[in-house]
Amino acid sequence: MIIIIGSALLAASLNFFLIPADVFASGFTGVSQLIASTFDLSTGLLLFLLNIPVAILGWKKVGKSFTIYSFISVAITSIFLEVLPEYAFSQDILLNAVFGGVLGAVGAGLMLRWGASSGGLDIIALVLARYSDRPVGIYFFVLNSLIVFAAGVLFDPEKALYTLVALYVTSRVIDAIHTRYVKLTAMIVTKHAEELRTAIHERLTRGITRVPAKGGYTSDDKEVLFIVLTRYELYDLKTIINDVDPTAFTNIVETASVYGLFNKQ
């Protein structure tokens, strides 16, 4: 249900605000807009076709659950883009850029919060970051910069500037809905450390450090599991903990920097 709602909001932001004003979204959605505007093709169909090879890559390198939900999101967004008519609520390009960015960000943020994404760039950035020493944000910046540049060349510099406005609004709203930090550290205090370790390793490609602990009130023997993960994996971790040990105490904190093998597979 969350994916359907999020996909509908994404499609509405495009057909009602961004596409009529020639303002472009971020990621593969913006790439689809650019190609569709240049060659008079369907944005929804292009978005779906571009994400097929990315879904295969994500299935092998990122995680099955995240990739499946993300591809379902792309498919439903593509359907909504074909079903919903293109209609301009306003002729003011700034209003279209702002409200299109907000509406699209609410859709994308909801899906990120529940363990999916709008596909495309999210998956590519995760794979590239995993095999390099560069953060995920760099890859987002590079592709989105290309979209802004192409908008300026194909249309006019003013369109590029309004595209920047839409991208900025989108990023700010997503940060408000979903945790803004790319890397997080989870500290899980549990009596079922081995069961949790096994379950986490079945779903996530992340290392775990186990530290012996003792309850302050009960003096029961416990363990603290330390795990560093990306924001895209947080939903899966919460699900695993609820399934294995709902009484576990979990603290999620921002991680400013990580050294070692976090980015390596």
N, C-alpha and C positions, 0 to 999 in steps of 0.2 A: 504493500500500500504506500509506503514511504517513497519507493522508487517511482511509482506511478504519479504521485503528487509532485515530486521533485522534477520528473521529466516533463510534466505538463507545464510547470512554471518556467522551465528552461525554454520550451517551445514557444510559450506565450511571450516571453521576453524578446525572442527573436522576431516572431511574426507581427507583434503589435508595436514594437518599439525600435529595435536595432535595424532590422532589414529595411523597413520603409525609410529610415533616415540614412541608410548607407553607413551605419556605425557598426563596428565589428566586435564580436565577443572574443574571449580568450581561448587559447588551445585549439583543438581540432575543429571546434564549432566555428571559430573565426576563419580557419583555413577553408572550411566548407563554404562559408559565406563568400570568401574572396573568389574561389573557383566558380561558384554558382553565378556570382555577379558578372564575372568576366565572360563566361561561356553560355550563359542563360540556361543553367541546369538546375535540377532540384537540390536544394540545400539538405533536405532530409535524407535523400538517397545517397548523396555524397558523404554525409556524416556516417551513415551506416557502412558504406563500402570502405572508407578510410580506416574504420575501426576493426575490420575483420583481421588483417594481419597483426594489428596491435593486440587484439584479444588472444591470438595464438601465442604471441610473445609473452603476454602477461600470465597465461596459463602455465607456461613452462618456468618463468623466472620470478614471478611475484607471489602468486598464491591462487588456488582454484576458487575459493569462496569470493575473494575480492574481485577477481576477473569475471566470474559468472554474473555477479550482481551489476558490475560496471557495464558489461555487454548488454544485459537486459535493459539497463538504463538507456543505453545508446539506441537500442531497437525501439523502445517505447517513445523516446524523444523524436526519432525519425518519423514514427507514425503520427505523432501529434503535429509535427511540422507539416505533414501532408494534409492532415484533416483540418487544422485550424486555418482560417483565411488570413491573408496578410491585410492588416487594417491599421492605419495610422491614427492613434488617438490624439496626436498633437503634431503640428507642423514645426514646432520648435525643436531644433536638433539637440539642444542642451537637455531639455526635458526628456527626450527620447533616450539620450545617452545615460542619464542618471537613473530613470525608472527602469530602463532595460537592464542596466547593471545590477540594480537592487533586486529585481524580480529573478533574474538568472542566478544571482548569488544565493538567494533564499533556497532555490531549488537545489543548487549544487551543495550548499552547506548542509541541508537536511540529509542528503544522501551520504555525504562524508561522515556525518554524525552517526549514521546507522550502518556503516561498514561498506559503502559502495562509493562510486564516483561517476563523473560524467564521461569517463573513459579517455582514450586518446593520449593526451599529453601526460596525464597523471601516471599512467602505466609506463610510458617511455621514460619519463624523468626518474621514476623509481628504479628501473632497470639500469639506466646509465649511472645513477648515483651509486648503485650497489657495486658496479665494476670500476669505479674511479674514486679519487680522493676529493671530489667536488660535491658540494651540497646540492640537494634537489632543486633549490630555488634558482640556481644558475641556469638550469635547463629550461625552467619556466620562463625566466627572463629572456633568454635567447630566442625562443620560438615566438613569444609574444612581441618582442622587439621587431622580428621579421614581419609579423602581421601588421604592426603599426607602420613600418616602412612601406610595405606593399600597398596599404591603404592610401598612403600619401602619394605614391607613384601612379597607381591605377586611377585614383579619383582626384583628390587635391589635398594639399597640406592641412587644410581645415578639418577634413574628415579624419586625418591621422590624429589630430589633436583631440577631437571629440572621442575617438577610439581610446585614447589614453585616459580620458575622463571615465569612460565606461569600465576600463580595466581597473582603474584605481578604486572606483566605487565597489566593483565586484570583490576585490581582494579585502577591502575593509569590512564588508558585510559578512563574507565568509569567516573572517577572523572572529567576528562577534558571535556567530552561530556555532562555529566549530573551533576546537583548540587551534591556536595560531602557530604553535611550535612544531617544526618538522620532526624533532626528536624529543622523546619523553622517556623518563625513567620510572618504572613501576617497582615498588617495594611491597612485596606480598608476605604478610605474616600468617603462617598456616601450620596446622598439625598434619596436613596431608601433602607434604612437600614432594614426595616421589610421584604420587598420582598426578599432581599439578605439572611437574616437570615433564612427565610422559605426554600428557595431553597438550601442553604448550608446544613441544617439539613436533607433535603430529600436525599442528596447524601453522606454526610460525618458524621461519628460519632465523632464529635468534639464540644467542648463547645465554646461559643463566648461571648466576653465582649464588651458591647456597651458604648461608651463614647460620650457625646454631643460635638459638635465642631462648629466653625463658619468660613466661608471662609475669608481669609485674604484680598482679593481684592474686592469680591462682598458682603461680610458680610452676605451671605446666611447661613441659619441654616442647618447643616449637622450632621452626626454621623461618628465616627471611629469605625470600627469593628476589634477587635483583635482576632486572631485565631492562635493556634499553631497546626501544622500538620506535617506529615511525607513527605519525598520527593516523595513517591508514590502517594500521594493525591494532589500534586501541580497542575497537569494537570487538574484534575476534578475541582479544585477551579477556575483556570483561565477560564475554559469553562463556569462555572456558572456565574462568574462576567461579561463575555462578553455577555451572554444571557440576564441577568437581568439589568445590568447598565454598558454599554460599556464606559461611560465617567468617571467611578469611578477611583480615583487615588489609586493605590495599591503599597505598598512597601513591598518587601520580604527580610527578613534579616535572617542571621544565628542565631540559638538558641544554646548556649553553654550547657545549662542545664535546666531541667524542674522539678519543684516540685509540688506535689499535685496529681490530679487524671488523669493526661494525659495518663498514661499507663493502667488505669482501664477502663472497659466497663460499 
